[in-house]
Amino acid sequence: MIDYALIFAFACFGLALLMNLYRVIEAPGLGDRILALDTMVINSIALLGLYGILRGTTVYFEASMLLAMTGFISTVAYTRFLLRGDIIE
Amino acid sequence: MDLIAEILITSCLVIGGIFGLVGSYGLLKLPDPMTRLHAPTKATTLGVGGVLVASMLYFLILGDGLSFHELLITLFLFLTAPITANFIAKTHLHRNVPVEALPETGTDRPWASYESDEARAAAEGNRDAPH
């Protein structure tokens, strides 16, 4: 039963990642592009978690922790650069 | 016991997957930038939370004990999603919305993110000064 749910969740997040990729390429504004990149990071964290369940190891949680941190920091750096023209003042 | 655990894990996975898909679809579908901000920051965060809860249950019941990494990741995502949304909304306001289009603040000072550093220092210096 878990196997089918895993396949379903993999399909959902894979489709979501494709939608985000389309949004990054065809964005109406710069804010939407940053938002799409941030959502891509969150969706890949979910994919890593699912892969950890599939393989039955907890090795991938460190990777998703790192991905969460760098994703957040890069989003904040990008928006701050657009707002102030400088990242570290 | 095992059947109940499997049902719990399966429902967490399915709910998480649906929320993740809805969040990313909302990013494509919703009409303007400020509403588009809602879909990924709320629905996708909940979707990831569902997946991480499922994996926590999986390793608690079928694996080797409770692991706190998932809880850490969930906490981190739930803390950072509003900050990200706030920054992106600010960027959108500054780039696409003129100051005249914003509603009145009701005081003699402008919106906080439009106030220059010098004006803020002057206004707050006056307020703190002894009368």
Backbone of each chain as ProteinMPNN parsed JSONL, in Angstrom:
{"seq_chain_A": "MIDYALIFAFACFGLALLMNLYRVIEAPGLGDRILALDTMVINSIALLGLYGILRGTTVYFEASMLLAMTGFISTVAYTRFLLRGDIIE", "coords_chain_A": {"N_chain_A": [[0.83, -1.2, 0.0], [1.94, 1.225, 0.816], [3.777, 1.497, -1.197], [2.293, 2.136, -3.544], [1.22, 4.587, -2.761], [3.581, 6.0, -2.53], [4.423, 6.042, -5.2], [2.361, 7.587, -6.268], [2.768, 10.017, -4.858], [5.338, 10.667, -5.752], [4.751, 11.109, -8.47], [3.025, 13.334, -8.259], [4.737, 15.333, -7.112], [6.733, 15.41, -9.012], [5.343, 16.337, -11.285], [4.613, 18.808, -10.249], [7.126, 19.992, -10.039], [7.785, 20.197, -12.743], [5.835, 22.06, -13.548], [6.738, 24.276, -12.072], [9.173, 24.673, -13.33], [8.344, 25.441, -15.876], [7.181, 27.842, -15.094], [9.403, 29.265, -14.241], [10.681, 29.685, -16.668], [8.738, 30.978, -18.263], [7.937, 33.44, -16.937], [5.747, 36.057, -15.777], [6.701, 38.23, -14.336], [9.512, 39.512, -12.379], [9.289, 38.89, -9.671], [7.627, 36.637, -9.687], [9.336, 34.819, -10.851], [11.357, 34.465, -8.934], [9.775, 33.414, -6.903], [8.944, 31.023, -8.116], [11.393, 29.683, -8.299], [11.965, 29.361, -5.58], [9.83, 27.698, -4.857], [10.506, 25.486, -6.367], [12.776, 24.565, -4.984], [11.564, 23.819, -2.558], [9.867, 21.778, -3.453], [11.785, 19.946, -4.344], [12.923, 19.241, -1.939], [10.817, 17.789, -0.849], [10.784, 15.663, -2.698], [13.252, 14.487, -2.123], [12.756, 13.593, 0.492], [10.782, 11.688, -0.043], [12.305, 9.894, -1.563], [14.037, 9.023, 0.368], [12.255, 7.506, 1.966], [11.6, 5.527, 0.109], [14.06, 4.198, -0.303], [14.594, 3.498, 2.271], [16.467, 4.632, 3.994], [18.017, 7.056, 6.23], [19.78, 8.842, 5.266], [19.366, 10.878, 3.467], [18.259, 13.041, 4.717], [19.994, 14.917, 5.774], [20.912, 16.063, 3.439], [18.516, 17.233, 2.518], [18.066, 19.081, 4.518], [20.269, 20.816, 4.171], [19.601, 21.736, 1.625], [17.236, 23.09, 2.185], [18.167, 25.199, 3.761], [20.036, 26.573, 2.04], [18.303, 27.222, -0.032], [16.464, 29.004, 1.168], [18.229, 31.065, 1.967], [19.27, 31.896, -0.495], [16.966, 32.847, -1.789], [16.279, 35.017, -0.115], [18.581, 36.564, -0.443], [18.449, 37.207, -3.171], [16.007, 38.688, -3.364], [16.636, 40.765, -1.658], [18.751, 41.919, -2.949], [17.397, 42.956, -5.17], [15.764, 44.782, -3.855], [17.448, 46.585, -2.376], [19.74, 46.901, -3.825], [22.049, 45.82, -2.94], [23.596, 43.213, -1.081], [24.876, 42.623, 1.391], [25.132, 45.083, 3.723]], "CA_chain_A": [[0.0, 0.0, 0.0], [2.832, 2.391, 0.858], [4.443, 1.618, -2.502], [1.43, 2.873, -4.474], [1.159, 5.978, -2.289], [4.868, 6.609, -2.876], [4.423, 6.334, -6.644], [1.452, 8.721, -6.452], [3.39, 11.248, -4.368], [6.426, 10.98, -6.693], [4.16, 11.689, -9.68], [2.526, 14.673, -7.921], [5.799, 16.32, -6.939], [7.413, 15.556, -10.297], [4.513, 17.228, -12.097], [4.73, 20.145, -9.646], [8.449, 20.504, -10.408], [7.707, 20.593, -14.159], [5.074, 23.322, -13.589], [7.62, 25.348, -11.592], [10.18, 24.92, -14.368], [7.655, 26.25, -16.893], [6.973, 29.181, -14.542], [10.69, 29.965, -14.242], [11.016, 30.096, -18.029], [7.713, 31.873, -18.799], [7.39, 34.206, -15.816], [5.275, 37.395, -16.137], [7.482, 39.26, -13.658], [10.688, 38.998, -11.682], [8.845, 38.304, -8.404], [7.134, 35.282, -9.946], [10.472, 33.937, -11.138], [11.978, 34.124, -7.639], [8.826, 32.537, -6.196], [8.984, 29.705, -8.751], [12.652, 29.035, -7.901], [11.81, 28.961, -4.179], [8.933, 26.538, -4.829], [11.271, 24.344, -6.889], [13.612, 24.052, -3.892], [10.703, 23.129, -1.584], [9.417, 20.52, -4.053], [12.869, 18.959, -4.381], [13.058, 18.709, -0.57], [9.803, 16.736, -0.718], [11.224, 14.507, -3.486], [14.329, 13.825, -1.379], [12.127, 12.861, 1.588], [10.139, 10.498, -0.614], [13.348, 8.95, -1.969], [14.506, 8.401, 1.611], [11.301, 6.451, 2.355], [11.696, 4.442, -0.876], [15.298, 3.453, -0.083], [14.638, 3.049, 3.654], [17.597, 5.179, 4.752], [17.836, 8.438, 6.691], [20.957, 9.604, 4.822], [19.006, 12.002, 2.609], [17.707, 14.171, 5.462], [21.02, 15.959, 5.856], [20.897, 16.751, 2.144], [17.355, 18.117, 2.399], [18.298, 20.189, 5.462], [21.16, 21.764, 3.489], [18.854, 22.332, 0.512], [16.285, 24.054, 2.755], [18.892, 26.407, 4.194], [20.57, 27.344, 0.905], [17.174, 27.767, -0.782], [15.966, 30.182, 1.877], [19.21, 32.154, 1.95], [19.397, 32.439, -1.85], [15.772, 33.656, -2.07], [16.388, 36.284, 0.602], [19.65, 37.355, -1.054], [17.965, 37.706, -4.459], [15.023, 39.755, -3.162], [17.308, 41.89, -1.023], [19.517, 42.589, -4.009], [16.463, 43.755, -5.959], [15.204, 45.866, -3.045], [18.408, 47.588, -1.902], [20.895, 47.011, -4.715], [23.221, 45.382, -2.195], [23.155, 42.1, -0.245], [25.374, 42.861, 2.748], [25.432, 46.524, 3.798]], "C_chain_A": [[0.864, 1.25, 0.0], [3.497, 2.602, -0.495], [3.604, 2.428, -3.481], [1.337, 4.345, -4.073], [2.444, 6.713, -2.641], [4.903, 6.978, -4.35], [3.544, 7.547, -6.939], [2.116, 10.033, -6.038], [4.552, 11.668, -5.266], [5.875, 11.662, -7.941], [3.694, 13.112, -9.419], [3.666, 15.672, -7.857], [6.62, 16.486, -8.213], [6.672, 16.494, -11.22], [4.613, 18.662, -11.584], [6.048, 20.793, -10.035], [8.464, 20.963, -11.864], [6.95, 21.913, -14.308], [5.943, 24.487, -13.141], [8.653, 25.709, -12.646], [9.585, 25.767, -15.481], [7.502, 27.677, -16.398], [8.277, 29.963, -14.506], [11.0, 30.486, -15.635], [10.053, 31.165, -18.519], [7.107, 32.718, -17.69], [6.906, 35.579, -16.283], [6.071, 38.504, -15.46], [8.628, 38.64, -12.896], [10.306, 38.334, -10.356], [8.371, 36.875, -8.581], [8.273, 34.317, -10.206], [11.167, 33.511, -9.848], [11.084, 33.142, -6.88], [8.86, 31.128, -6.777], [10.264, 28.96, -8.366], [12.565, 28.534, -6.461], [10.923, 27.728, -4.064], [9.635, 25.299, -5.366], [12.133, 23.724, -5.793], [12.748, 23.259, -2.91], [10.233, 21.789, -2.149], [10.54, 19.498, -4.115], [13.171, 18.419, -2.986], [12.057, 17.571, -0.354], [10.217, 15.486, -1.487], [12.329, 13.742, -2.762], [13.764, 13.018, -0.215], [11.478, 11.585, 1.112], [11.17, 9.45, -1.002], [13.944, 8.248, -0.75], [13.587, 7.294, 2.074], [11.452, 5.247, 1.421], [12.915, 3.57, -0.611], [15.4, 2.944, 1.353], [15.85, 3.524, 4.426], [17.293, 6.613, 5.175], [18.979, 9.339, 6.231], [20.536, 10.9, 4.137], [18.482, 13.192, 3.393], [18.725, 15.274, 5.654], [21.029, 16.769, 4.567], [19.709, 17.696, 2.062], [17.443, 19.285, 3.373], [19.164, 21.261, 4.808], [20.42, 22.493, 2.375], [17.885, 23.381, 1.036], [16.999, 25.338, 3.131], [19.372, 27.221, 3.007], [19.442, 27.939, 0.077], [16.647, 29.032, -0.151], [16.931, 31.354, 1.743], [19.325, 32.745, 0.552], [18.174, 33.27, -2.22], [15.872, 35.021, -1.403], [17.457, 37.165, -0.027], [19.176, 37.981, -2.366], [17.0, 38.872, -4.259], [15.682, 40.987, -2.546], [18.14, 42.662, -2.039], [18.604, 43.466, -4.853], [15.944, 44.95, -5.173], [16.222, 46.969, -2.786], [19.587, 47.773, -2.84], [22.172, 46.508, -4.083], [22.762, 44.258, -1.273], [23.583, 42.301, 1.193], [25.79, 44.325, 2.833], [26.432, 46.794, 4.913]], "O_chain_A": [[0.58, 2.215, -0.71], [3.754, 3.736, -0.899], [4.125, 3.304, -4.171], [1.371, 5.234, -4.924], [2.419, 7.89, -3.002], [5.344, 8.066, -4.721], [3.904, 8.416, -7.733], [2.046, 11.03, -6.756], [4.746, 12.855, -5.524], [6.431, 12.651, -8.42], [3.925, 14.003, -10.237], [3.592, 16.739, -8.467], [7.146, 17.567, -8.476], [7.278, 17.348, -11.867], [4.687, 19.61, -12.366], [6.099, 21.987, -10.328], [9.07, 21.983, -12.193], [7.351, 22.781, -15.083], [5.905, 25.561, -13.742], [8.976, 26.881, -12.843], [10.226, 26.694, -15.976], [7.667, 28.624, -17.167], [8.28, 31.177, -14.712], [11.518, 31.593, -15.785], [10.476, 32.152, -19.121], [5.888, 32.718, -17.514], [7.573, 36.213, -17.1], [6.109, 39.623, -15.972], [8.725, 37.419, -12.77], [10.914, 37.341, -9.958], [8.657, 36.006, -7.757], [8.203, 33.145, -9.836], [11.523, 32.344, -9.682], [11.562, 32.172, -6.294], [8.811, 30.148, -6.034], [10.234, 27.752, -8.134], [13.023, 27.435, -6.147], [11.209, 26.82, -3.284], [9.396, 24.19, -4.887], [12.215, 22.501, -5.683], [13.13, 22.172, -2.476], [10.197, 20.786, -1.436], [10.291, 18.302, -3.958], [13.619, 17.281, -2.845], [12.382, 16.539, 0.233], [10.031, 14.371, -1.001], [12.353, 12.511, -2.776], [14.216, 11.904, 0.05], [11.589, 10.536, 1.747], [10.951, 8.256, -0.8], [14.305, 7.072, -0.798], [14.056, 6.25, 2.527], [11.437, 4.099, 1.865], [12.829, 2.344, -0.683], [16.203, 2.053, 1.634], [16.235, 2.897, 5.413], [16.452, 7.294, 4.588], [19.139, 10.454, 6.728], [21.246, 11.903, 4.208], [18.274, 14.258, 2.813], [18.361, 16.449, 5.694], [21.138, 17.995, 4.588], [19.848, 18.828, 1.598], [16.942, 20.371, 3.08], [18.854, 22.451, 4.871], [20.578, 23.7, 2.194], [17.716, 24.436, 0.424], [16.508, 26.434, 2.86], [19.147, 28.43, 2.958], [19.586, 29.036, -0.464], [16.406, 30.023, -0.84], [16.529, 32.479, 1.448], [19.464, 33.96, 0.408], [18.31, 34.292, -2.892], [15.594, 36.05, -2.02], [17.273, 38.377, -0.138], [19.464, 39.145, -2.642], [17.141, 39.917, -4.894], [15.326, 42.118, -2.876], [18.223, 43.889, -1.996], [18.972, 44.583, -5.215], [15.709, 46.014, -5.746], [15.916, 48.149, -2.95], [20.363, 48.714, -2.67], [23.261, 46.733, -4.612], [21.659, 44.324, -0.73], [22.776, 42.171, 2.113], [26.686, 44.764, 2.112], [26.812, 47.943, 5.137]]}, "seq_chain_B": "MDLIAEILITSCLVIGGIFGLVGSYGLLKLPDPMTRLHAPTKATTLGVGGVLVASMLYFLILGDGLSFHELLITLFLFLTAPITANFIAKTHLHRNVPVEALPETGTDRPWASYESDEARAAAEGNRDAPH", "coords_chain_B": {"N_chain_B": [[-1.852, -3.568, 13.989], [0.256, -2.969, 12.242], [-1.223, -2.56, 9.953], [-2.743, -0.297, 10.566], [-0.683, 1.566, 10.855], [0.306, 1.561, 8.235], [-1.911, 2.594, 6.876], [-2.032, 5.155, 7.983], [0.477, 6.257, 7.159], [0.192, 6.08, 4.394], [-2.024, 7.778, 3.952], [-0.972, 10.238, 4.785], [1.052, 10.57, 2.859], [-0.456, 10.701, 0.46], [-2.108, 12.938, 0.898], [-0.145, 14.91, 1.252], [1.079, 14.832, -1.315], [-1.063, 15.702, -2.955], [-1.467, 18.307, -1.966], [1.015, 19.479, -2.585], [0.935, 19.403, -5.391], [-1.333, 21.017, -5.89], [-0.417, 23.46, -4.889], [1.683, 24.114, -6.712], [0.239, 24.203, -9.062], [-1.448, 26.327, -8.559], [0.37, 28.398, -8.682], [0.685, 28.651, -11.412], [-1.912, 29.204, -12.212], [-3.373, 31.232, -10.835], [-4.586, 34.691, -10.907], [-3.156, 37.293, -10.408], [0.047, 38.751, -9.284], [0.111, 39.093, -6.428], [-1.866, 37.34, -5.45], [-0.871, 34.993, -6.471], [1.222, 34.565, -4.792], [0.166, 33.267, -2.6], [-0.34, 30.503, -3.135], [2.15, 28.796, -3.411], [3.453, 29.395, -0.954], [1.744, 28.562, 1.066], [0.189, 26.141, 0.404], [2.177, 24.429, -0.74], [4.069, 24.289, 1.304], [2.572, 22.962, 3.244], [2.225, 20.539, 1.883], [4.879, 19.528, 1.76], [5.232, 19.291, 4.486], [3.399, 17.214, 5.011], [4.622, 15.039, 3.646], [7.016, 14.849, 5.109], [6.07, 14.246, 7.669], [4.963, 11.752, 7.1], [7.326, 10.339, 6.512], [8.579, 10.463, 8.968], [6.805, 8.94, 10.558], [7.11, 6.511, 9.211], [9.822, 5.777, 9.687], [9.665, 5.68, 12.4], [7.881, 3.566, 13.015], [8.338, 1.375, 11.24], [11.041, 1.415, 10.867], [14.153, 2.177, 12.463], [13.456, 3.467, 15.188], [12.656, 6.829, 16.491], [13.315, 9.7, 14.532], [14.687, 12.962, 14.51], [15.266, 14.619, 12.455], [13.402, 15.125, 10.39], [11.496, 16.592, 11.739], [12.983, 18.855, 12.338], [13.458, 19.851, 9.733], [10.836, 20.364, 8.895], [10.075, 22.313, 10.777], [11.91, 24.325, 10.144], [11.128, 24.942, 7.505], [8.511, 25.849, 7.945], [9.051, 28.09, 9.438], [10.516, 29.684, 7.656], [8.956, 30.113, 5.358], [6.927, 32.255, 5.604], [8.669, 34.48, 5.828], [10.033, 34.481, 3.393], [7.802, 34.938, 1.714], [7.044, 37.495, 2.543], [9.309, 39.001, 1.763], [9.24, 38.657, -1.028], [6.783, 39.821, -1.645], [7.3, 42.461, -0.9], [9.302, 43.101, -2.774], [7.775, 42.939, -5.109], [5.948, 45.056, -4.644], [7.69, 47.272, -4.585], [8.747, 47.274, -7.16], [6.6, 47.242, -9.008], [4.327, 48.651, -8.128], [3.165, 51.93, -7.883], [3.847, 54.569, -5.471], [1.672, 56.229, -5.066], [-0.525, 54.646, -5.512], [-0.949, 53.136, -3.269], [-2.91, 52.556, -0.248], [-3.829, 55.126, 2.195], [-1.752, 55.698, 5.088], [-2.682, 56.818, 7.406], [-1.206, 58.19, 9.229], [1.353, 60.755, 9.594], [3.568, 59.688, 8.526], [5.1, 57.733, 5.857], [4.461, 54.467, 4.247], [6.184, 51.772, 5.843], [8.223, 50.383, 4.409], [8.734, 52.097, 2.357], [9.841, 54.323, 3.421], [12.644, 56.42, 3.69], [15.986, 55.786, 4.976], [17.073, 57.96, 6.323], [14.837, 59.587, 6.845], [13.434, 57.903, 8.551], [15.167, 57.676, 10.733], [15.179, 60.331, 11.576], [12.445, 60.726, 12.27], [12.034, 58.788, 14.3], [13.949, 59.54, 16.107], [12.931, 62.003, 16.937], [10.64, 61.132, 18.229], [11.622, 59.734, 20.377], [12.907, 61.637, 21.82], [13.202, 63.654, 24.814], [10.442, 65.562, 26.13]], "CA_chain_B": [[-0.959, -2.434, 14.257], [0.957, -2.631, 11.009], [-2.187, -2.045, 8.97], [-3.068, 1.084, 10.953], [0.49, 2.375, 10.518], [0.371, 1.725, 6.781], [-2.973, 3.507, 6.451], [-1.615, 6.513, 8.384], [1.573, 6.717, 6.297], [-0.34, 6.246, 3.042], [-2.865, 8.971, 3.838], [-0.081, 11.4, 4.849], [1.727, 10.706, 1.57], [-1.4, 11.125, -0.588], [-2.513, 14.327, 1.178], [1.015, 15.748, 0.94], [1.24, 14.922, -2.773], [-2.125, 16.537, -3.531], [-1.223, 19.708, -1.607], [2.143, 19.965, -3.382], [0.48, 19.616, -6.768], [-2.237, 22.174, -5.899], [0.394, 24.661, -4.714], [2.39, 24.475, -7.931], [-0.754, 24.542, -10.083], [-1.899, 27.674, -8.242], [1.393, 29.331, -9.172], [0.418, 28.885, -12.839], [-3.31, 29.472, -12.548], [-3.98, 32.403, -10.199], [-4.546, 35.808, -11.863], [-2.165, 38.372, -10.303], [1.211, 38.333, -8.484], [-0.104, 39.0, -4.985], [-2.589, 36.101, -5.136], [0.022, 33.868, -6.796], [2.095, 34.35, -3.651], [-0.479, 32.406, -1.614], [-0.324, 29.071, -3.433], [3.345, 28.053, -3.006], [3.896, 29.56, 0.428], [0.886, 27.837, 2.017], [-0.136, 24.765, 0.026], [3.368, 23.605, -0.931], [4.669, 24.039, 2.614], [1.769, 21.907, 3.868], [2.538, 19.295, 1.17], [6.168, 19.024, 2.248], [4.995, 18.859, 5.859], [2.765, 15.896, 4.956], [5.627, 14.029, 3.272], [7.991, 14.66, 6.192], [5.379, 13.512, 8.744], [4.888, 10.361, 6.656], [8.62, 9.66, 6.636], [8.83, 10.306, 10.401], [6.029, 7.77, 10.994], [7.69, 5.31, 8.603], [11.034, 5.363, 10.39], [9.324, 5.397, 13.802], [7.17, 2.304, 13.18], [8.922, 0.273, 10.484], [12.499, 1.511, 10.834], [14.809, 2.055, 13.759], [13.252, 4.543, 16.16], [12.258, 8.178, 16.112], [14.399, 10.596, 14.114], [14.222, 14.328, 14.654], [15.655, 15.427, 11.294], [12.21, 15.573, 9.675], [10.876, 17.65, 12.545], [13.816, 20.037, 12.143], [13.233, 20.39, 8.39], [9.48, 20.921, 8.886], [10.107, 23.551, 11.563], [12.661, 25.317, 9.372], [10.306, 25.389, 6.364], [7.366, 26.618, 8.44], [9.543, 29.392, 9.882], [11.061, 30.531, 6.592], [8.002, 30.41, 4.283], [6.381, 33.613, 5.688], [9.708, 35.487, 5.59], [10.2, 34.519, 1.943], [6.625, 35.573, 1.112], [7.127, 38.919, 2.849], [10.34, 39.626, 0.929], [8.819, 38.681, -2.437], [5.717, 40.818, -1.755], [7.959, 43.772, -0.857], [9.944, 43.313, -4.07], [6.72, 43.221, -6.082], [5.433, 46.405, -4.39], [8.657, 48.302, -4.959], [9.038, 47.295, -8.589], [5.448, 47.35, -9.896], [3.215, 49.464, -7.628], [3.604, 53.283, -7.528], [3.518, 54.929, -4.082], [0.355, 56.88, -5.024], [-1.591, 53.633, -5.586], [-1.143, 52.483, -1.973], [-3.842, 53.264, 0.633], [-3.227, 56.041, 3.167], [-1.366, 55.027, 6.33], [-3.41, 57.405, 8.519], [-0.295, 59.014, 10.022], [2.116, 61.64, 8.711], [4.723, 58.959, 7.966], [4.702, 56.836, 4.76], [4.598, 53.031, 4.506], [7.492, 51.547, 6.45], [9.273, 49.958, 3.499], [9.013, 53.179, 1.416], [10.476, 55.419, 4.124], [14.1, 56.367, 3.56], [16.651, 55.563, 6.259], [17.272, 59.254, 7.0], [13.539, 60.038, 7.354], [13.072, 57.072, 9.695], [16.02, 58.069, 11.866], [14.725, 61.642, 12.06], [11.131, 60.599, 12.914], [12.123, 58.038, 15.546], [14.745, 60.358, 17.015], [12.04, 63.0, 17.526], [9.678, 60.517, 19.132], [12.291, 59.304, 21.603], [13.511, 62.777, 22.533], [12.396, 64.131, 25.962], [9.649, 66.746, 25.824]], "C_chain_B": [[-0.26, -1.985, 12.981], [0.018, -2.027, 9.978], [-2.535, -0.592, 9.276], [-1.913, 2.015, 10.58], [0.554, 2.628, 9.016], [-0.681, 2.696, 6.29], [-2.595, 4.951, 6.785], [-0.568, 7.063, 7.42], [1.051, 7.0, 4.888], [-1.166, 7.524, 2.922], [-2.017, 10.232, 3.931], [0.582, 11.642, 3.503], [0.786, 11.255, 0.52], [-1.816, 12.577, -0.375], [-1.362, 15.286, 0.852], [1.204, 15.933, -0.548], [0.205, 15.83, -3.395], [-1.868, 18.009, -3.217], [-0.053, 20.288, -2.4], [1.733, 20.282, -4.801], [-0.403, 20.856, -6.851], [-1.441, 23.473, -5.764], [1.08, 25.079, -5.999], [1.427, 24.821, -9.063], [-1.281, 25.955, -9.851], [-0.92, 28.723, -8.724], [1.196, 29.632, -10.656], [-0.931, 29.543, -13.052], [-3.82, 30.817, -12.03], [-3.678, 33.688, -10.973], [-3.452, 36.856, -11.646], [-1.099, 38.046, -9.256], [0.938, 38.187, -6.996], [-0.921, 37.773, -4.603], [-1.721, 34.882, -5.447], [0.962, 33.561, -5.638], [1.504, 33.357, -2.656], [-0.208, 30.928, -1.867], [0.953, 28.378, -2.967], [3.67, 28.197, -1.526], [3.011, 28.802, 1.404], [0.717, 26.378, 1.622], [1.112, 23.901, -0.106], [4.054, 23.308, 0.393], [3.912, 22.932, 3.339], [2.044, 20.553, 3.205], [3.839, 18.692, 1.643], [6.026, 18.547, 3.685], [4.364, 17.482, 5.903], [3.764, 14.801, 4.647], [6.588, 13.766, 4.427], [7.363, 13.952, 7.389], [5.272, 12.039, 8.381], [6.218, 9.655, 6.858], [8.998, 9.494, 8.112], [8.1, 9.083, 10.945], [6.658, 6.487, 10.476], [8.909, 4.837, 9.384], [10.774, 5.103, 11.87], [8.779, 3.981, 13.947], [7.892, 1.151, 12.495], [10.454, 0.302, 10.467], [13.09, 1.368, 12.216], [14.629, 3.334, 14.571], [12.942, 5.897, 15.575], [13.47, 8.982, 15.653], [13.864, 12.012, 14.061], [14.57, 15.208, 13.449], [14.442, 15.984, 10.569], [11.549, 16.72, 10.401], [11.637, 18.958, 12.376], [13.526, 20.687, 10.789], [11.86, 21.043, 8.324], [9.447, 22.266, 9.603], [10.783, 24.658, 10.763], [11.818, 25.854, 8.221], [9.144, 26.244, 6.836], [7.805, 27.987, 8.95], [9.92, 30.278, 8.711], [10.049, 30.886, 5.519], [7.384, 31.811, 4.411], [7.404, 34.706, 5.409], [9.941, 35.649, 4.097], [9.043, 35.263, 1.279], [6.659, 37.075, 1.335], [8.133, 39.613, 1.944], [9.882, 39.727, -0.521], [7.711, 39.714, -2.634], [6.294, 42.226, -1.754], [8.603, 44.102, -2.198], [8.912, 43.673, -5.12], [6.189, 44.64, -5.909], [6.402, 47.46, -4.907], [8.86, 48.4, -6.46], [7.821, 47.651, -9.426], [4.345, 48.278, -9.418], [3.733, 50.857, -7.284], [3.123, 53.65, -6.121], [2.107, 55.503, -4.0], [-0.774, 55.858, -5.003], [-1.859, 52.961, -4.239], [-2.163, 53.247, -1.143], [-3.097, 54.146, 1.629], [-2.842, 55.281, 4.438], [-2.127, 55.586, 7.517], [-2.526, 58.194, 9.465], [0.46, 59.933, 9.067], [3.333, 60.95, 8.124], [4.242, 58.014, 6.871], [4.768, 55.373, 5.184], [6.032, 52.721, 4.888], [8.553, 51.218, 5.413], [9.56, 51.022, 2.444], [9.742, 54.344, 2.072], [11.984, 55.309, 3.981], [14.733, 56.267, 4.948], [16.779, 56.869, 7.044], [15.96, 59.722, 7.621], [13.142, 59.23, 8.582], [13.87, 57.472, 10.924], [15.537, 59.389, 12.445], [13.419, 61.498, 12.836], [11.248, 59.876, 14.25], [12.981, 58.762, 16.564], [13.873, 61.381, 17.702], [11.113, 62.38, 18.55], [10.322, 60.152, 20.456], [12.818, 60.474, 22.424], [12.623, 63.216, 23.709], [11.676, 65.428, 25.635], [9.773, 67.768, 26.941]], "O_chain_B": [[-0.189, -0.794, 12.676], [0.385, -1.12, 9.231], [-2.615, 0.241, 8.374], [-2.128, 3.109, 10.058], [0.818, 3.745, 8.571], [-0.419, 3.52, 5.413], [-2.806, 5.858, 5.979], [-0.694, 8.182, 6.924], [1.403, 8.003, 4.267], [-1.047, 8.264, 1.945], [-2.299, 11.208, 3.236], [0.669, 12.782, 3.048], [1.149, 12.16, -0.232], [-1.875, 13.359, -1.324], [-1.574, 16.34, 0.252], [1.459, 17.045, -1.012], [0.53, 16.641, -4.263], [-2.028, 18.866, -4.086], [-0.104, 21.437, -2.838], [2.131, 21.305, -5.357], [-0.252, 21.663, -7.768], [-1.739, 24.464, -6.432], [1.071, 26.258, -6.352], [1.751, 25.635, -9.928], [-1.532, 26.696, -10.802], [-1.321, 29.814, -9.128], [1.501, 30.733, -11.113], [-1.091, 30.35, -13.967], [-4.611, 31.476, -12.704], [-2.638, 33.781, -11.626], [-2.852, 37.287, -12.631], [-1.306, 37.162, -8.425], [1.46, 37.274, -6.357], [-0.7, 37.207, -3.532], [-1.82, 33.858, -4.771], [1.446, 32.436, -5.508], [2.245, 32.679, -1.944], [0.113, 30.182, -0.941], [0.859, 27.435, -2.182], [4.116, 27.237, -0.897], [3.479, 28.427, 2.479], [1.053, 25.478, 2.392], [1.122, 22.761, 0.359], [4.565, 22.206, 0.594], [4.52, 22.068, 3.972], [2.092, 19.53, 3.888], [3.914, 17.491, 1.903], [6.611, 17.536, 4.072], [4.741, 16.657, 6.735], [3.768, 13.755, 5.296], [6.94, 12.619, 4.702], [8.023, 13.154, 8.055], [5.462, 11.17, 9.232], [6.255, 8.513, 7.317], [9.653, 8.519, 8.481], [8.671, 8.287, 11.69], [6.738, 5.492, 11.196], [9.029, 3.655, 9.709], [11.543, 4.403, 12.529], [9.151, 3.265, 14.876], [8.049, 0.078, 13.077], [11.088, -0.684, 10.093], [12.628, 0.573, 13.035], [15.526, 4.175, 14.637], [12.957, 6.102, 14.361], [14.521, 8.955, 16.294], [12.736, 12.247, 13.626], [14.221, 16.388, 13.413], [14.424, 17.151, 10.177], [11.1, 17.691, 9.791], [11.039, 20.03, 12.283], [13.368, 21.904, 10.695], [11.713, 22.135, 7.775], [8.869, 23.233, 9.108], [10.294, 25.787, 10.71], [11.785, 27.06, 7.978], [8.82, 27.252, 6.208], [7.03, 28.942, 8.906], [9.681, 31.485, 8.745], [10.247, 31.877, 4.815], [7.316, 32.516, 3.404], [7.07, 35.738, 4.828], [10.038, 36.763, 3.583], [9.252, 36.103, 0.403], [6.343, 37.847, 0.429], [7.854, 40.689, 1.415], [10.1, 40.747, -1.174], [7.682, 40.406, -3.651], [5.843, 43.087, -2.508], [8.48, 45.218, -2.703], [9.119, 44.582, -5.923], [5.996, 45.355, -6.892], [6.003, 48.414, -5.575], [9.117, 49.484, -6.983], [7.968, 48.301, -10.461], [3.494, 48.667, -10.218], [4.651, 50.976, -6.474], [2.124, 53.117, -5.639], [1.412, 55.304, -3.003], [-1.869, 56.161, -4.528], [-2.878, 52.289, -4.077], [-2.288, 54.462, -1.299], [-1.908, 53.956, 1.882], [-3.523, 54.33, 4.823], [-2.225, 54.916, 8.546], [-3.026, 58.807, 10.408], [0.23, 59.893, 7.858], [4.055, 61.539, 7.32], [3.109, 57.536, 6.926], [5.089, 55.066, 6.332], [6.976, 53.303, 4.353], [9.675, 51.714, 5.511], [10.528, 50.885, 1.696], [10.212, 55.251, 1.385], [12.544, 54.224, 4.135], [14.115, 56.611, 5.956], [16.619, 56.891, 8.264], [15.936, 60.193, 8.758], [12.588, 59.772, 9.539], [13.323, 57.594, 12.02], [15.49, 59.554, 13.664], [13.275, 62.062, 13.921], [10.635, 60.293, 15.232], [12.765, 58.616, 17.767], [14.024, 61.625, 18.899], [10.821, 62.973, 19.588], [9.697, 60.233, 21.514], [13.138, 60.311, 23.601], [11.399, 63.151, 23.598], [12.222, 66.293, 24.95], [9.174, 68.84, 26.866]]}, "name": "protein", "num_of_chains": 2, "seq": "MIDYALIFAFACFGLALLMNLYRVIEAPGLGDRILALDTMVINSIALLGLYGILRGTTVYFEASMLLAMTGFISTVAYTRFLLRGDIIEMDLIAEILITSCLVIGGIFGLVGSYGLLKLPDPMTRLHAPTKATTLGVGGVLVASMLYFLILGDGLSFHELLITLFLFLTAPITANFIAKTHLHRNVPVEALPETGTDRPWASYESDEARAAAEGNRDAPH"}
